[in-house]
Amino acid sequence: MKKQQAMRDWSSDGAARASDTLSRSSVSTTSSDISISLNCPRSRNQVKSAAKIVASAFITCFTPPENDEPCFKKQDGFQQLKVPPGGGRQNRRGPTRSYNSTLEGGPGSMKFTMEQIHKATRNFSPSLKIGQGGFGTVYKATLEDGTPAAVKRAKRVCQKMIVKRGTLADLMCENWGTEFQSEIQALTKVEHLNLVKLYGFLEEEDERILVVEYVPNGSLREHLDGIRGDALDMAARLDIAIDVAHAITYLHMYTDNPIIHRDIKSSNILLTEKRRAKVADFGFARLVTDTDLGATHVSTQVKGTAGYLDPEYLKTYQLTEKSDVYSFGVLLVELVTGRRPIETKRMTKERVTPKWAITQFSEGDAVSTMDPKLEVTTANCVALEKILGLAFICLAPQRQNRPTMKQCAEMLWSIRKDYKELLASDSCSLSPRSRKRCTIQE
């Protein structure tokens, strides 16, 4: 059977199933800009136009405002949750502190001294270094009871040098302090299987320390790059996507006050030995306070990572939960293509991965975007098309046209269910060299 006929076979089947999933989840796709009514024949010009609109949303330059003061419009907004009395309020603490609740008090309840931290990390031994970022250095540690942990040590340059007010160094020091506080505020309020757990923290003199759960199997990005373990198959990638969707849904809907992560990306998704995902790094997280509830958005300084940032947030500085949905859409593209969001060494039309993937998807050539590490089987092809379809609406330029994270999770559950059913009856298993010929053998 010819390639085009086979592509139509699996694409139309996948499109019909994806359409059913979208309709059950009540996701709005009515916008003329991004409509992808999957149960109708695609109008190539319309979809190409939509792809161009989404692609144009990738903005590389912006000038953030001078402050981070909230500005609210009171309409339908952060209102899914009822906040208990006193919920979301901060406790005042002195200059030297560690989290003081009892061991039964939940996340962040363990108390640490610098002596214990030095012992756990062997005096911050370079051999135990497992990560490095803008915030500081991460070390593998062993607590007194034998529990493995990760110790995040903030950079100490700001406490050790005289920084002139208003300089770039001053801004960096202020940002590091803000990130440390943001991570504490977020992690002490959350507890979920798919979120990295906070054990405790310490702020003493020039030291800022976070002690968090150790996740042994590296980041999703390392696995996609082939640095860690065997290649992830499509089933594992779907599991990871669902785990992340559950975690973000929890942050948006099931905490006392909603939390917007603002830095969803593959390097912040850690994997356990069983390849279950845990979302980490809450340095950019924004808690929606009691006064924010009911607002359509929070106006705030832009924070995040290039390639994952919501274009509407970049243009307007208006932050909502849908900004995380946009980042999640980029993550979905990463999962199925294996590529980073921005790859400058590729040919021009492929440098911005979401733009390229959406263009290929809109032209009916989704299979050309598949990660070469994945087998080109009927089940994988159908799952690829559905995942890119979900990514497409997550990447909508206007936030009102994006699904909620709960809807994303529901869609992914349906995609995984259909994938498993198709996998059981799949008789097509081709080599990566034959990836352009996803044909069903008669």
Steps between C-alpha positions, in 0.01 A plus 500: 500500500627844412637735765229763450219247540657360818557845642133579438398176671677560828465880492123494450459238772718699739324824410157352568609370838665830593184686400294278729743568786491875446121508491472299823736742672299803385805682368414808301642494151266755354760765424549542127870544567565161657198286418608141445168322469655160459193316374478720189734503198781745565505820294868522430500878457313558826721266700816644343375845598433379855844345517655829392307686771621258767853510364509882500427491872857391578641835611868517584537854632302681767547771759361411844337769715690655786303341779305192591195670648168325444226661295165325479182504303215354702301264279488127446847383586677321781179379660499121486604468861360594836776618727475399865539770764863599520590301188787639296621741767869529568660471842756760597844359563826640627828534308629154605243228462395153400152356457364443850199275478500151646595195299129433455456849355542396137740634238796696634455375855859383562744731678865515399817664624803589286694229680247241383508638146880483487490142626229398254690642202853418625573870518343560161729251332542558123453125452142536626412787270202401284383832358581863436266788420444871532385454859807306611630144526319174578669219694395146575481455877430230753301605805570365850233232468646383168243674281647622169433867431596781268650812657467823305757753611439857387781712364667700776651777289235754602582466870876511444533799272393862508247542222420844366130574507330489161773302323455169320671323792250659738209380285645147487542488878142618549374235256692221677344601831155516346539156341604350833195644675269400215614141513448483877156659479388258229653177626378541859144509365501200270516123535441283195647181357614685187660797676846500656453512878662758725661353814614830651702817449758709676585869477794593718744786449619476138357150442169415339429129487209293369480129580268318262414148389771329297374368165762253376441463127588845368288739298267440208732708284790267576291201396387666177863586424601138553726584795302282745397139452316346208286705265151581627228318306167663421329335799756650739466841337123491540538401866738791556266746328211383719710522817596860418140588411384361835764701686411829333127435538560452872690831518226686316193348662564305819731709716363751752588775253583431134870485412631588154832327444629727219792272409359174364776350283667166437803575719265566795326164460686236703450127456499225759656158441158384378489799263223681685523876468538759776484874433783692666645853533243745636731802490272686259172377653232757572242440772160649432427680825163544671467849349572358151211252511226602257739692277538411132876530524794623703718770344857418586857507379571243228690194620565169332722335241538599134312263274238415762360845578136579429500771226194672647674521837806646326294767327265598783678388821167339593561167671236226522496122536480485120864613487592162648273336241701665222828373647344156528420514128867561426586207729264272305680591177832420669371163615404377154779663296785460748619847402562805717261796451772702328775330299716763333722252313215366288385639166304823535149355467570244773672720759185574702376149571132576584467713186651228284297219660171691467575573133570133429190396695281747312626368166413142590861393548509457876703180471800698372524666843520174694808447715729263304540296821132397473386211285266604221201279574132565445443550874790746526386691192146539630623606846741748340221664301274527804772640726595761239130585468485565874826698486350709219216632716725538807716731287209722395611867498198610707462340843122464473550251217724271705365211706540482876761266642222276627367469146852424375527217752162360395598508132830330570323227697281435196799505265683250719195273518463498122875452459500188715203355314660567162836373619346165586380456143785680326666290231705785354851534639749671273860609546591868547637501143151426377338776709372680189318185393254438782302244302274225621601173342215299359 
